[in-house]
Every structure is written in structure tokens, then in C-alpha cells.
Amino acid sequence: MAAPLRPDLLERLALQTAKREHAQLFRQLRTIDHADGPWLESGGRRLLSFCSNDYLGLAQHRELIDAFRRAASEEGVGSTSAHLICGHRTEHAELEEALAAWTGRERALLFSTGYMANLGVLQALLARGDVCVQDKLNHACLVDGARLSGATLKRYPHADAAAAARQLTANPNAAALLATDGVFSMDGDVAPLRELATLCAAEHATLLVDDAHGLGVLGEHGAGSVRAAGLSQQEVPLLMATLGKALGCAGAFVAGPSELITGLMQFARPYIYTTAMPPALAAAGLVAVQLAQSEQWRRDKLAARIAQFRRGAAQLGLPLAPSESAIQPLLLGDAAAAMEAARTLERRGLLVTAIRPPTVPAGSARLRITLSTAHEATHVDQLLSALEALHLPRSSD
Ligand SMILES: Cc1ncc(COP(=O)(O)O)c(C=O)c1O
């Protein structure tokens, strides 16, 4: 008898890759040779970037760099171990305290990335037989965390609290967690947090808000979308956010009641079985938190840039999405059209990413424009005139 023909995994991957390229969905890496505020140098060209998540312009702040340098020269580069072995340093402890105080939570726990934080919290809390209800446009790591946990994943249409309610009431006896982005990463709109919190309270479900794109930008003192919605720790017991966006660093945290944090330290595998972030990064993170909290002018300047862009884009009839945040997508629909628009902008010296499926649903490819405190009014003017020259379909067409 002939031996069964096992599929060759590398061949299969190569085939899938070729299909992706054919469908104009191929992803390619770009090396940035130098960053200088919103300016990036790549392949010998200087480009004005509208695609970073450095919303408050902190990534190259002198005080962050000094704190990073000081801690690295005193403590070394690596933390040398997981938190629970000997990797947890004073810098981590101080940053956790500052994050808890800022977000109005009892305690916070650092993770090396936001991806790991979401995997960790969902895997630690949920088990087979439980239900995890999520917005359809949630970030991939929330979806992956629910899959990893073994719980039944239900996804409701974007921002539709009534549909979320139906999914929760259909499973009245299962332990339930509802997870949502605070600010949606590819759309820039804010989740209906108060409605979702009211629903979770009524249905005895636990609410998790991923505020990766809200922290630093929204709410009093930049405490995020949950603070902006006036929701307490009791209403949102699971708050996750990252340090790699408005805070200009890298890493993430989960904040909430003390017993949640103690439990995550016992059961969140992406917390337990990994090397703690470098202490110098935590030292820089602490300075970033202090600046983000105290320097309101950064949020005011960002708000002015957002208003300027939206005003100009509306005058040009560009296909704007209903977003008031630093994320301002222009919805083009077709992946090839989005790629062509990004290439044309790049020829004019502007870097704007085309976001295509599977990152966004089929037929909703877009230019994801992000604004920052580091942008001046002249930069936004430059972007608007380049967009005008693209002759995109007008939003009323
Ligand atoms: C909403 C959201 N959650 C989580 C993450 C993951 O965070 P990190 O980049 O720190 O892994 C991202 C983006 O990266 C995000 O946009």
C-alpha cells in the first residue's frame, strides 16, 4: 500500500502567500533608517508620516530618553528573568503604581506587549463552557485570546449593544465576559462603553475594555476612554492598555481590583512564562505617564490637528469615517485602490498606510491616517492637498 501523501506545510504556506499576492493583499516590510518626530527616512527618502501611533509625540522626548539611558546604565539592558523569578525591578513596581493611580484602579500588572496582555487576561479568566462576547471590529489579540481560552466566542455587529445583549441573554447560565476596544484601532470611533457597562451589570457579565488607543488621548488627564465615559472600576473591572502608542514606549498593562491582579499572577501564562520588559523601558514609561498626565497642551494640540484635518477633508468631500480620535480612516473599499492611493501619496513624500483585509473586513480597505501632537498645521495642510490631488470618490458620490 502506498504511504499516505502528507501535505507539505512549507509548500502550502507558499501557495497561500502566492494567493495573497495575487489578491493585492501581500504584506511587505519597510525598513526605517531614521526617525525624527513625524519625519521618517527610508530608502534614501525623507517622508512625512501619518501612520505612527505616537499620538502625543512622546517617543523621542528628551526626558524619556534620559530616563531610559539612566536606568540602562545603572541596571543593564535586560531584566534577566521573568517577573516571578528575579525580573521584577523597582522600575516595574513604580510604573505599575503610577498606572493604577492614573486609571483609578486598585492595582496594575505589566505585560511585555498588549497582545500578550489580552491573551493573558482572557486565558486566565475564561474556560471551556464560558461565553466571550466581542465587538466584530475588536483587535485581533482579543479574538485570539478568546480562542486560546476555549470559551465560546460570539461576535456582535460593530458597536451594537442591543446585539451584544441578545448574545448574553441567549446564554444565561454560562459565565460571561464582554470585551471591546475602547477606541477602535482601524476605525477610530469609541465603543458605547456606558451602554455596554449597564448591560454587563444587568447580565452579570464581566467587562473588559482594551484602551490601547484611548489612554493618553481621551478623558480627564488623558486617563482614557473609560474615564471619559465616567466608568468606575466596579463597572469596568478589566482595563487593559498599551505603552506603545500615546506613551511612546512599548509594553502594556492590565488594571483592576487587587484580587484580579493576584489571580493573573497565578494563571496568566503570557505573564508568567516570559522575560520581564527591560527595566529601562519601565523607567521611560513612568516619565511618559507623568508627562501624558500633566501636559494637557499635548491633547489640546492633537485635538486642533484632528479638527483641522476633519474640516479640510469634509470640504474636499473625502470619504471620512465618523471618528473624533487621532485615527482618521478614509474608506476606499477596494484593496487595490487603497494601495494605489498610498503609493501616490508616497511619491509626494507622505507615508500613509493602506489597511486591507484580513486586518479589516473585505470591501473596507482604507487609508489609515493617524495624527499626532508632533504634527504642525502645515503638515496637515500638506496632507490635505495631496489627498485632494488623488481625486478620491467624494463621500456623496
Ligand atoms: C486595540 C489594540 N489592542 C492591542 C494591541 C496590541 O498591543 P501591542 O502592540 O503592545 O502588542 C494593539 C496594537 O498593537 C491594538 O491596536
The ligand as an SDF file (V2000), in Angstrom:
LIG
                    3D

 16 16  0  0  0  0  0  0  0  0999 V2000
   -6.6130   47.7260   20.2610 C   0  0  0  0  0  0  0  0  0  0  0  0
   -5.2620   47.0960   20.3830 C   0  0  0  0  0  0  0  0  0  0  0  0
   -5.0500   46.2010   21.3490 N   0  0  0  0  0  0  0  0  0  0  0  0
   -3.8650   45.5970   21.4960 C   0  0  0  0  0  0  0  0  0  0  0  0
   -2.8100   45.8690   20.6450 C   0  0  0  0  0  0  0  0  0  0  0  0
   -1.5240   45.1390   20.8300 C   0  0  0  0  0  0  0  0  0  0  0  0
   -0.6220   45.9080   21.5580 O   0  0  0  0  0  0  0  0  0  0  0  0
    0.9380   45.6910   21.3990 P   0  0  0  0  0  0  0  0  0  0  0  0
    1.3640   46.3600   20.1380 O   0  0  0  0  0  0  0  0  0  0  0  0
    1.5330   46.2860   22.6280 O   0  0  0  0  0  0  0  0  0  0  0  0
    1.1460   44.2030   21.3400 O   0  0  0  0  0  0  0  0  0  0  0  0
   -2.9890   46.8100   19.6080 C   0  0  0  0  0  0  0  0  0  0  0  0
   -1.9450   47.1950   18.6470 C   0  0  0  0  0  0  0  0  0  0  0  0
   -0.8640   46.8580   18.5570 O   0  0  0  0  0  0  0  0  0  0  0  0
   -4.2430   47.4260   19.4730 C   0  0  0  0  0  0  0  0  0  0  0  0
   -4.4640   48.3050   18.4880 O   0  0  0  0  0  0  0  0  0  0  0  0
  1  2  1  0
  2  3  1  0
  2 15  2  0
  3  4  2  0
  4  5  1  0
  5  6  1  0
  5 12  2  0
  6  7  1  0
  7  8  1  0
  8  9  2  0
  8 10  1  0
  8 11  1  0
 12 13  1  0
 12 15  1  0
 13 14  2  0
 15 16  1  0
M  END
$$$$
